Amino acid sequence: MPTYDDIFNNNRQWVETHTASNPAFLEALISDQKPDYLYIGCSDSRVTAEDLMGVKPGEVFVHRNIANLVNNIDLNAMSVIEYAVRYLNVKHIVVCGHYGCGGVKHAMQAKDLGLLNPWLRNIRDVYRLHHTELDAIEDTTARYNRLVELNVQEQCVNVAKTAVVQQMYLQKGYPTVHGWVFDLQTGLLKDLNLDFEHILHDIQKIYDLSADSQWVDDSPKMS
């Protein structure tokens, strides 16, 4: 593990390496950011957005918290989404979980975790919504892995519930919301291939905040 002083040495080497290959690197860094991606991920130290995605500084706007949750009363997450969508005009919002997530595992333990209790209760709510499927999975690891995927799915739904995402999608056709899972064993990202437009139409009766007459329910009606 690097020492405290190593961090600053690494930083100097980072600058030297980038400016050696690209003399205009710092000039580009100073210019205004124009990322196409908002990445909402877990705070786990093993899961870093830029490394996983292979992107450079300025190409991804990042928000991370325990278990990659999107809670509508979390002003931090809501502010990040608002800024990224309305002012940075990101084209894609990615919610990325990872197998072996400690937050998911702790959420399913009968243990008092203090301040973490109300935060991780959001994951318990995901389990409650999908308990029939999850309880049918006998292998514990497989059950937790599936819960990781379902948690990502539900957080993507929470992103779709926000007014700014609904409004900008109607006006511009973006951002699109994606659900990913990072596999620590293989190092690979898994796209859950969520149908974002279907999710929007599915929730719009209750969560429609678009204030746009175009956003109408076109599902067949029972006679």
NORJO-V84726 format. One record per pair of residues at least 4 apart in sequence whose C-alpha atoms are under 8 Angstrom apart, sorted by the first residue. I is the first residue (numbers start at 1). GAP is how many residues later the second one is. D is the distance in Angstrom with one decimal. If there is no record, write none. Layout:
I:GAP:D / I:GAP:D
//
This chain:
2:4:5.5 / 2:5:6.6 / 3:4:6.7 / 4:4:7.4 / 5:4:6.5 / 6:4:5.9 / 7:4:6.2 / 8:4:6.3 / 9:4:6.3 / 10:4:6.0 / 11:4:6.4 / 12:4:6.2 / 13:4:6.0 / 14:4:6.2 / 15:4:6.0 / 16:4:5.9 / 17:4:6.5 / 18:4:5.8 / 18:5:7.6 / 18:7:6.4 / 19:4:4.6 / 19:5:6.9 / 19:6:5.7 / 19:7:7.3 / 24:4:6.2 / 25:4:6.2 / 26:4:6.2 / 27:4:6.6 / 29:4:7.9 / 29:28:7.3 / 29:29:7.1 / 33:25:5.3 / 33:26:7.7 / 33:55:7.8 / 34:24:6.5 / 34:25:6.8 / 34:54:6.2 / 34:55:8.0 / 34:56:7.9 / 35:23:5.8 / 35:24:4.3 / 35:25:5.0 / 35:26:6.3 / 35:53:7.0 / 35:55:6.2 / 36:23:6.4 / 36:24:6.5 / 36:53:7.3 / 36:54:4.4 / 36:55:5.1 / 36:56:6.3 / 37:22:6.9 / 37:23:4.9 / 37:24:6.1 / 37:53:5.4 / 37:54:6.2 / 37:55:4.9 / 37:56:5.8 / 37:57:7.2 / 38:22:5.8 / 38:23:4.7 / 38:24:5.9 / 38:25:7.7 / 38:43:7.8 / 38:46:6.6 / 38:52:6.5 / 38:54:6.3 / 38:55:4.7 / 38:56:6.1 / 39:10:7.1 / 39:21:6.7 / 39:22:6.1 / 39:23:4.8 / 39:24:6.2 / 39:54:6.0 / 39:55:4.8 / 39:56:6.2 / 39:57:7.2 / 40:22:6.1 / 40:23:4.8 / 40:24:5.6 / 40:28:6.2 / 40:53:7.5 / 40:54:6.0 / 40:55:4.8 / 40:56:6.2 / 41:8:7.5 / 41:21:7.7 / 41:22:6.4 / 41:23:4.7 / 41:24:6.6 / 41:26:7.4 / 41:27:4.6 / 41:54:5.9 / 41:55:4.9 / 41:56:6.1 / 42:5:7.1 / 42:22:5.1 / 42:23:5.1 / 42:24:5.2 / 42:25:4.9 / 42:26:4.4 / 42:27:8.0 / 42:54:7.2 / 42:55:6.2 / 42:56:7.7 / 43:4:7.4 / 43:21:5.1 / 43:22:4.8 / 43:23:5.3 / 43:24:7.2 / 43:25:7.4 / 44:4:8.0 / 44:22:7.3 / 44:57:7.8 / 47:5:7.4 / 47:51:7.8 / 47:135:7.8 / 48:4:6.2 / 49:4:6.1 / 49:13:7.3 / 50:4:5.7 / 50:5:5.3 / 50:6:6.9 / 50:7:7.9 / 50:10:7.4 / 51:4:6.9 / 52:137:7.7 / 55:4:6.2 / 55:5:7.3 / 56:4:7.9 / 61:23:7.2 / 63:14:7.1 / 63:17:7.0 / 64:4:6.3 / 65:4:6.8 / 66:37:6.1 / 67:30:6.8 / 67:34:6.8 / 67:35:7.7 / 67:36:5.2 / 67:37:6.5 / 68:27:7.0 / 68:28:6.9 / 68:29:6.2 / 68:84:7.5 / 68:87:7.8 / 69:53:7.8 / 69:86:6.0 / 70:4:7.5 / 70:7:6.4 / 70:8:7.8 / 70:85:5.4 / 70:86:7.9 / 70:88:6.1 / 70:89:6.7 / 71:6:7.2 / 71:7:7.8 / 71:87:7.2 / 72:5:7.9 / 72:6:6.6 / 72:86:7.5 / 73:5:7.7 / 74:4:6.2 / 75:4:5.7 / 76:4:6.3 / 77:4:6.3 / 78:4:6.1 / 79:4:6.0 / 80:4:6.0 / 81:4:5.9 / 82:4:5.7 / 82:5:7.6 / 82:82:6.3 / 83:4:5.2 / 83:5:6.5 / 84:4:4.8 / 84:5:6.2 / 84:6:5.9 / 85:4:4.8 / 85:5:5.4 / 85:6:8.0 / 85:79:6.9 / 85:80:6.8 / 85:83:7.5 / 85:90:7.2 / 86:78:6.9 / 86:82:7.5 / 89:86:7.9 / 90:84:7.9 / 90:85:6.3 / 91:83:5.4 / 91:84:4.4 / 91:85:6.4 / 92:82:7.2 / 92:83:4.9 / 92:84:4.9 / 92:85:5.9 / 92:86:7.3 / 93:82:6.5 / 93:83:6.1 / 93:84:4.7 / 93:85:6.1 / 94:83:5.9 / 94:84:4.8 / 94:85:5.9 / 94:86:6.9 / 95:57:6.2 / 95:60:7.1 / 95:61:6.3 / 95:82:7.7 / 95:83:6.3 / 95:84:5.1 / 95:85:6.2 / 96:56:6.6 / 96:83:6.0 / 96:84:4.6 / 96:85:5.3 / 96:86:7.0 / 97:4:7.6 / 97:51:6.4 / 97:52:7.2 / 97:54:7.9 / 97:55:6.0 / 97:83:6.4 / 97:84:4.7 / 97:85:6.2 / 98:50:6.7 / 98:83:4.9 / 98:84:4.4 / 98:85:5.9 / 98:86:7.2 / 99:45:7.9 / 99:46:5.5 / 99:49:6.4 / 99:82:7.0 / 99:83:6.5 / 99:84:5.6 / 99:85:6.6 / 100:5:7.7 / 100:44:7.7 / 100:45:7.1 / 100:84:7.6 / 101:4:6.5 / 101:47:7.3 / 102:4:6.0 / 103:4:6.0 / 103:17:6.9 / 104:4:6.7 / 104:16:7.6 / 104:19:6.6 / 104:40:7.3 / 104:43:7.5 / 104:44:6.7 / 105:4:6.8 / 105:39:7.0 / 106:14:7.8 / 107:10:7.8 / 107:13:5.2 / 107:14:6.6 / 107:16:6.3 / 107:17:6.3 / 108:16:6.7 / 112:5:6.9 / 113:4:5.5 / 115:4:7.6 / 116:4:6.0 / 117:4:6.0 / 118:4:7.3 / 120:4:6.8 / 121:4:6.2 / 122:4:6.6 / 123:4:6.4 / 123:28:6.6 / 124:4:6.2 / 125:4:6.3 / 126:4:6.4 / 126:21:7.8 / 126:24:7.1 / 126:25:6.1 / 126:28:7.0 / 127:4:5.2 / 127:7:7.4 / 127:20:6.9 / 130:4:6.3 / 130:20:7.9 / 131:4:5.6 / 132:4:6.4 / 133:4:7.0 / 134:9:5.9 / 134:12:7.3 / 134:13:7.3 / 135:8:7.8 / 137:5:7.0 / 137:6:5.6 / 138:4:7.9 / 138:5:7.2 / 139:4:6.1 / 140:4:6.2 / 141:4:6.1 / 142:4:6.2 / 143:4:6.2 / 144:4:6.2 / 145:4:6.5 / 146:4:6.2 / 147:4:5.9 / 148:4:6.4 / 148:33:7.8 / 149:4:6.3 / 149:32:6.8 / 149:43:7.7 / 150:4:6.2 / 151:4:6.2 / 152:4:6.2 / 152:27:5.9 / 152:28:7.2 / 152:29:7.7 / 153:4:6.4 / 153:26:6.2 / 153:41:7.6 / 154:4:6.3 / 155:4:6.3 / 156:4:6.3 / 156:21:6.5 / 156:22:7.0 / 156:23:6.5 / 157:4:6.3 / 157:42:6.8 / 158:4:7.0 / 159:6:7.3 / 159:18:7.6 / 160:5:6.2 / 160:6:6.6 / 160:17:7.5 / 160:39:7.6 / 160:40:6.3 / 161:4:7.6 / 161:5:7.3 / 161:39:7.9 / 161:42:7.6 / 161:46:5.7 / 161:47:7.4 / 161:48:7.8 / 162:4:6.5 / 162:47:7.3 / 163:4:6.0 / 163:45:7.6 / 163:46:4.9 / 163:47:5.9 / 164:4:6.0 / 164:46:7.8 / 165:4:5.9 / 165:10:6.8 / 166:4:6.3 / 166:34:7.9 / 166:42:7.6 / 166:43:6.9 / 166:44:5.4 / 167:4:6.3 / 167:42:7.5 / 167:43:4.8 / 167:44:7.6 / 167:45:7.7 / 168:4:5.7 / 168:5:7.1 / 168:6:6.4 / 168:7:7.2 / 169:4:4.5 / 169:5:4.4 / 169:6:5.8 / 169:7:7.6 / 170:4:7.6 / 170:40:7.9 / 170:44:8.0 / 170:45:7.8 / 176:20:6.6 / 177:19:6.0 / 178:13:7.6 / 178:14:7.6 / 178:15:7.1 / 178:16:6.4 / 178:18:7.3 / 179:12:6.2 / 179:13:5.5 / 179:14:6.9 / 179:15:6.4 / 180:9:6.5 / 180:10:5.4 / 180:11:4.7 / 180:12:5.7 / 181:8:5.7 / 181:9:5.1 / 181:10:6.7 / 181:11:7.4 / 182:5:6.9 / 182:6:5.9 / 182:7:4.5 / 182:8:6.2 / 183:4:5.5 / 183:5:5.5 / 183:6:6.3 / 183:7:7.4 / 184:4:7.5 / 195:4:6.3 / 196:4:6.3 / 197:4:6.4 / 198:4:6.0 / 199:4:6.3 / 200:4:5.9 / 201:4:7.9 / 201:16:7.2 / 203:4:5.8 / 203:5:7.3 / 204:4:4.4 / 204:13:7.7 / 205:12:7.3 / 210:5:7.3
//
